[in-house]
């Protein structure tokens, strides 16, 4: 689902952060695409955007950067889009978390 040139991490390790794995498994980050699927913006859900936003994180790691962007340029347009994805993911997760907390507080009689 990420860049077409991206290969699996060395030693078969899954480099996705645990928080994304847990959030997707719990249904907090709905997704429609598999990790090996080609990107489809029409089908993509917030969980798919979370996976794609890992590219921003990987830009800070020289090894990942060389592997993923050695033959291409990271443009201002690319970075802008990546940050839009990161911010939308943050906002969606914040709202989901707040909604869950309010519901729990109502059940406990706190609200």
NUDRENLO-599760 format. One record per residue (C-alpha): residue number from 1; residue in three letters; y, x, z. Coordinates in steps of 0.05 Angstrom, whole numbers, plus 32768, in hexadecimal, padded with zeros to 4 digits. Example, Ala and Ser with C-alpha at 12.3 -4.5 7.8 and 13.67 -1.06 7.14 Angstrom:
BEGIN
R  nuba  dodo    yy    xx    zz
R     1   ALA  7FA6  80F6  809C
R     2   SER  7FEB  8111  808F
//
This chain:
BEGIN
R  nuba  dodo    yy    xx    zz
R     1   UNK  8000  8000  8000
R     2   UNK  802E  803B  800A
R     3   UNK  8040  806D  7FD4
R     4   UNK  800F  8073  7F9C
R     5   UNK  8009  80BF  7FA5
R     6   UNK  7FF9  80BB  7FEF
R     7   UNK  7FB4  80D3  8002
R     8   UNK  7F90  80C6  8044
R     9   UNK  7FA3  80F1  807F
R    10   UNK  7F78  8130  808A
R    11   UNK  7F35  8128  80AD
R    12   UNK  7F34  80DD  809D
R    13   UNK  7F64  80CE  80D7
R    14   UNK  7F8B  808E  80D4
R    15   UNK  7FD4  80A2  80DC
R    16   UNK  7FED  805B  80E8
R    17   UNK  800C  8054  812D
R    18   UNK  7FE2  802E  8160
R    19   UNK  8019  7FFC  816B
R    20   UNK  8016  7FE5  8123
R    21   UNK  7FCA  7FDF  8125
R    22   UNK  7FCD  7FB6  8165
R    23   UNK  8006  7F8A  814D
R    24   UNK  7FE1  7F7A  810D
R    25   UNK  7FA0  7F6D  8131
R    26   UNK  7FC3  7F3F  8162
R    27   UNK  7FE4  7F19  8129
R    28   UNK  802A  7F2F  813D
R    29   UNK  8033  7F51  80FA
R    30   UNK  8016  7F23  80C5
R    31   UNK  8000  7F49  8087
R    32   UNK  7FE6  7F37  8043
R    33   UNK  7FD8  7F7A  8024
R    34   UNK  7FA2  7FAE  8035
R    35   UNK  7FB1  7FF7  803D
R    36   UNK  7F92  8007  7FF9
R    37   UNK  7FB5  7FCD  7FD4
R    38   UNK  7FEE  7FD8  7FA4
R    39   UNK  8032  7FC1  7FBF
R    40   UNK  8043  7F79  7FAF
R    41   UNK  8086  7F63  7FCB
R    42   UNK  8077  7F19  7FBE
R    43   UNK  8038  7F1B  7FE8
R    44   UNK  804F  7F4C  801D
R    45   UNK  805B  7F35  8064
R    46   UNK  807D  7F57  809F
R    47   UNK  803E  7F7F  80B1
R    48   UNK  803C  7F9C  806A
R    49   UNK  8085  7FB1  8070
R    50   UNK  8074  7FD2  80B3
R    51   UNK  8041  7FFD  808F
R    52   UNK  8072  8010  8058
R    53   UNK  80A8  8022  808A
R    54   UNK  807B  805B  80A3
R    55   UNK  8095  8081  8066
R    56   UNK  80D8  8088  808A
R    57   UNK  80B5  80A6  80C6
R    58   UNK  808E  80D4  8099
R    59   UNK  80CD  80F1  8079
R    60   UNK  80DA  8115  80BB
R    61   UNK  8097  8138  80B8
R    62   UNK  8097  8172  8086
R    63   UNK  804D  816E  8077
R    64   UNK  804F  8124  8067
R    65   UNK  808F  812C  8040
R    66   UNK  8072  8163  8013
R    67   UNK  8033  813A  8008
R    68   UNK  8056  80F8  7FF8
R    69   UNK  8097  810F  7FD6
R    70   UNK  808A  8153  7FB9
R    71   UNK  8092  813A  7F72
R    72   UNK  80C8  8106  7F7E
R    73   UNK  810E  8101  7F9B
R    74   UNK  811F  80DA  7FD9
R    75   UNK  815D  80B5  7FC2
R    76   UNK  8193  8090  7FE9
R    77   UNK  8178  804F  7FCC
R    78   UNK  8132  805F  7FE5
R    79   UNK  814B  806F  802B
R    80   UNK  8177  8031  802D
R    81   UNK  813B  8005  801C
R    82   UNK  810F  8028  8050
R    83   UNK  8143  801D  8086
R    84   UNK  814A  7FD4  8072
R    85   UNK  80FF  7FCD  807C
R    86   UNK  8101  7FF0  80BF
R    87   UNK  813A  7FC4  80D8
R    88   UNK  8119  7F84  80C0
R    89   UNK  80D8  7F98  80E2
R    90   UNK  80FE  7FA7  8123
R    91   UNK  8122  7F64  8120
R    92   UNK  80E3  7F3D  8112
R    93   UNK  80BD  7F5E  814B
R    94   UNK  80F7  7F54  817B
R    95   UNK  80FA  7F0A  816B
R    96   UNK  80AE  7F03  8171
R    97   UNK  80AF  7F27  81B4
R    98   UNK  80E8  7EFD  81CF
R    99   UNK  80C7  7EBC  81B9
R   100   UNK  8086  7ED0  81DB
R   101   UNK  80AB  7EE4  821B
R   102   UNK  80D2  7EA2  821D
R   103   UNK  8091  7E7A  8213
R   104   UNK  806E  7EA0  824B
R   105   UNK  80AA  7E98  827A
R   106   UNK  80AA  7E4C  826D
R   107   UNK  8060  7E49  827D
R   108   UNK  806C  7E6F  82BE
R   109   UNK  80A6  7E40  82D0
R   110   UNK  80D9  7E78  82CD
R   111   UNK  8103  7E56  8297
//
